[in-house]
Amino acid sequence: MSKLLNKVPYEVESPDVEALTILSPEGEVVNPDLMPNLSDEQLKELMYRMVFTRTWDERAVNLGRQGRLGFYAPVSGQEASMIGSEYALNKDDFICPGYRDMPQIVWHGLPLYQAFLYSRGHQHGGQIPEDVHVLMPQIIIGAQILHATGVAMAFKKKGEKRVAITYTGDGGSSEGDFYEGLNFAGAYKLPVIYTVQNNRYAITTPYEKQTAAQSIAHKALAAGIKGVQVDGMDVLAVYKAVSEAAERGRNGEGATLIELLTYRFRPHSLADDTTKYRTKDEEGEWSLKDPIIRFGKYLAKKGLWSEEDTERVKEEAKAAVNENIKKAEATEKMTVAGLIDTMFEQTPQHLEEQKSDFQ
């Protein structure tokens, strides 16, 4: 068991739960034996995706404030947890996300303009391409845990070497669906990965008021599955943990619960005010663990990344966001008739008659 070096108030040391970190906040390798086998190009791709995602996030916040997007949950600060975990998957693995997890399903194949359509409340935003193995973000807290459990059960019954992964926050780990999913996965030894992005707050409720457990990762023990606590602002540690969990699932060794210790730099949503429940000192402490700065320092020491690279990716991301939001805004508006036609292969007669009332 390796001990997390980046101190957080609720860090644990336990022989029952593995703790994983690879990079220090200064970008130094502190556990070389744990380094994943990634090429230089793969390392640069991880950095590219994190910088792109943060730039997209910053732009999406502005679009929401302009009224061009609907509900939006910012992700800045959690890029390592999101990008590192998705990158560890195969493209035919299945993602069941929560409401803050749009980056994972976009990098898994969902077109960016559809993500914007979804946020705008357009029905076409949820029409996932057949070859993209994701669900759209679940708004009901914790419900996606059960969805991923069911997907994993299907993989096992079919004998497919695939895994399902789902995401929730520390608040979601208090829901009954969370415990039900873990228990079922343990009983049936399912190929599923439960990731909890513990950003310390369930909207405004601090982690310390949510549970008396030693850690969220320890909740795996009661279900008879593996529990891992990871420095969720270390993209290499996240990749390592999820890739090993996926391998375990594919090999028939069952489910894994991964607690990702992270922090959201922005509010819970565009309607949130963090000054009501967080201090500037706390935010400043966590900013020192910024996943992009940390990984950038590591890559710079290897001669793989520079500030010029960061600026180039930012410009690419801004252009992509502008192009895709325009495409989303240009999509034909929804109609009641269109909603009915989308729902039924053969529209019932009474609804066919009602459609004319909405023309």
N, C-alpha and C positions, 0 to 999 in steps of 0.2 A: 504494500500500500504506500502510495506517495502522498505527502502532506502538501496541501495548498500553501503556497508561499505568500500569496497576496491576501493579507489579512482582511477579513470581513467579520462583522459582529457575530454571525451565526455559523462560522466555519466549524466543521466537526473533525474529530479524529476518532475512528472506530474501526475495529478489526472486521466488522460486519459490512461496511460500506467503503468501497474504493474511492479515493480522492485523486483527482487528476489535474495537473497543470504542466505546461511545457515551457512557456515563455514568461519571463518577468515583465513588469510594466515598462522596463527599459529595453525590451526586445532581446534580452539575453536568454539563451537556452539553459534552463535550470534542471531539466531531466532529459539528457540526451538519449538515454535508452528508450524513451517513449516516443521519440520523433517518428512521425508517420513517413512511409516511403513515398514521397511526392517529388516529382521532377521540378526543375526550375520553372518550367512553363506552367505547371499546375499551381505552384506557389504564387506566381504572378496572376494567374486567373482568379485565385481566391481574393487577392488584393483588389483586382479590377472589379469584381462583383461587389465587394464591400463599399468601395468608393462610389460606384455607380448607384448602389442602393441608398446610400446616405444622401447623395445629390437628388435622386428621385424623391426621397422622403421630404427633403427640405422644400422642393418644388411642390409636392402634393399638399403640404401644409398651407402654402400660399394659395394654391388653387382652391382649397377648402374655404379659406377665409374670403376668397373672391366669390364664393357661391357656385363654383364650377365643379366641385365634388360634394358629395353628401357626407355621410359619416366617414371619418378617417382616423385611424389609430396610429400615431407616429411610432417609428421604429428605431430612431437614432440611438446608438449605444448598444443595441442588441444585434448588430450586424454579424458579429462572430458566431453567436448562437444560431442565427438563421442560415447564414451562408455556409458555415462549416458543416452543419448537419445535413443540409440538402446535397452538398457536394459529395458527401460520403455515400450517397444512395446510387443505385442503378436507375436508369430511366424507366424501367418497368416496375419499380417499387411505387407504392401508393402513399400519397400524403393526404391526411385529414387535418386541415388547419383550423386554428381559431381566428378571431377577428383581426389580430395584429400580424397575421402570418402571410400576407400577400406576397412578400418577396420570395418565400420558398416556392410557392406554386408558379410564380412567373419564371423563376430560374429553372423550374422543372418542366417548363414548356408552354404555360398559358400566355397568350399574347398580351402585351402590356396594355393595349387599348381596351381589352376585355376587362382587365382589372379596373380601369377607369370607368367603364360602363357599369360594372358591378357597384362601384362606389356611388355612381349617379342613380342607382336604383333601376337600371334598364334590364329588362328580362333577358336580353341577349348576353348580358354579362355573365350569366350562369350557364350558358350553353358551351360546355367544355369540349374542345376537339377530342375526337375518339382516341387519338394516340397520346393524349396527355392524361396521365394517371393521377388525378387529384380530384378532390371535392372542392367546392367553393367554401370560403370561410364560414364557420359556424358561429352564429351570434349567441345562441343559448350557451351559457357558460358550462363547459365540461361535457356537453353532449357529444363532441367529436371523439371523446375517449371511447365511447361505445361504438361509434362508426368504425374506428380503426380496429377495434377488437373483432368486429364482425367481418371486416375485410380480411384480417389475418386468419380468421377461422376458415374463410373461403379458400385462401391460399393453401392452408394445410389440408383441407378436404380434397382439393384438386391435385395435391402433390407438387405444387409449383414452388420453385426456389426464389420466392419473392417475400419481401417484408412490407408491412404497413408501419407508418410513423405518424404520430400525432403530436400536437403542441398545445399546451395550455400555460397559464401563468400560475403563480403561487395561489392566487384566489381560486382558480379552477381546481386546485388540489383539495379544496375543502368541500367540493360537491360530492353528492352520493354517487353520481355516474363515474367519478374517478375511481372510487374504491370498488365499485361493481366491475368495472372494466379490468382492473388489476387482478382481482380475485378470479375472474373468468379466465383471463390469460394464463394465470398461474396453474389453474386446475387443468387446463387443456394444453398447456405448453405451446402457446401460440407464437408465431413469428411477428411480434409487434414491438415497437419501440415507443415508449411514453416519455416525452420530453417535457419538463416543467421549466419554463423560463422564469426563474425566481428573480424578479426585478424589485423585490422587497415591498411592493404595494399592490393590494387588490383595490384599484382606484385610489382611495385614500387610506385604506386600512393597512397599517404596517404589518410586516411579516410576524413580528413578535406577538401580535394579538390574534393571529390566525391559527396557531397550533402550539401544543406543548411538546411535540415530537422533537427528537434531537436534530433531525433534518427531514426535509421532504424525501430525500433518497432513502431514509430508513423505513419509509412506509412500504417499500418493496418487500421488506422481510416478512411482514404478515401475510403477503400474497404468495410467498414462496418463489419470488423472482429476483433477479439480480438488481441491485441498486448501486448507482454510481453518482458521485457528486463531482462536478466539473467546473473549473474556472470558465464561465461562459463568456468572458471577454478575451479569451485566448483561442483564436480560430483553429490553431493546430490541435489543441487539447479537445476541442469540440469535435473536430473531424476524426480524431483518433477514437474517441469514445463511441461515436455513432457508427463508424465503420466496423468496430469490434462488435457492437451490439447487432448490427446487420448480419455479420458473419455468424454470430451465435444463432440468430433466428433462422438463417438459411440452413444451418447444420442441424436443426431440430433441437436446439438447446433451450428454446423458450424465449420469453419476453425479458425486456430490460427497462427499468425506470431510470432516467437520467435527469438529475437536477442540475440545471445550468445557472450558476450564480452570475447574475448580470444586473443591469441598471438601465432604465430608460431615461435618456437625457431630456426628453421633451415631456409635455403633459400626457396624461392617459389618453385623452382625445382632445379635439379642438374646443370642447366645452369645459375643459378641466383647468383649474388654477393650482399649480403645485405649491405656491407660496402659502397655501392654507395648511399644508401638512408636511412639507420638506424644508430643511434649512439650507442656506447658501453654503455653509461649511460642509454639509453632507454631499451636496451636489459637486462641490469642488473636489472633495476627496475621491469621488467616483470618476470624475473627469480625468484624473491621473491614470486611470486604467483603460482609457479610450482604446477600443479594439483596433481601430484603424491606425492610430498613432503607434501603438505597440507593434503591430505586425509590420508597419512601414519601417520602423527602426531596424527590425530584424532583416527585412529584405534589403534595406540600404547597406547594411554591413556586409551583405553577400554580393553587393553590386548589382542587384536585380531591380531596384526601384528608386525613383527620384521624385522630387517635387514636380518636375516637368511632367512625369508620367501621371501624377495625381491630377494636375490641371488638365491634361489631355482627356482623361476619363471623365472629369467633371463636365467638360464641354460636350463630349459625346452623350452623356446622360441628359444634359439639359436639352440637347437637340432631340433625343429620343422621346423625352417627356412631352416636349412641345408638339412633335409630330403625332404622337399617340393620343394626346388629349384632344387635338383638333379632329382626329379620326373618330374619337368617341362622341364628340359634340356634333359631328356631321351625320352620325347614325340616325336613321329614321326613327322618329319618336314612337313610343308604344301606343297601341290602341287596344281597346277592350276586345275587338274582334281578333286581333293578333294574339292576344293572351289566350283566348279560347282555342284558336287554331294550333297554338304551340302545345297546349296541354293534351289535346285529343288527336289520335290518329284518324278516327271517324267521329266527327262532332255529333253529339246527340241532337235529335230533331228540335227539342225545346230550346236548346242553346242556339241552334242555327236560326231559329225564329227570333230569339232575343238579340242576336248580333245586329240585325237591321235597325234596332232601336238606338244603337250607338254609332251608326254611320255618320 
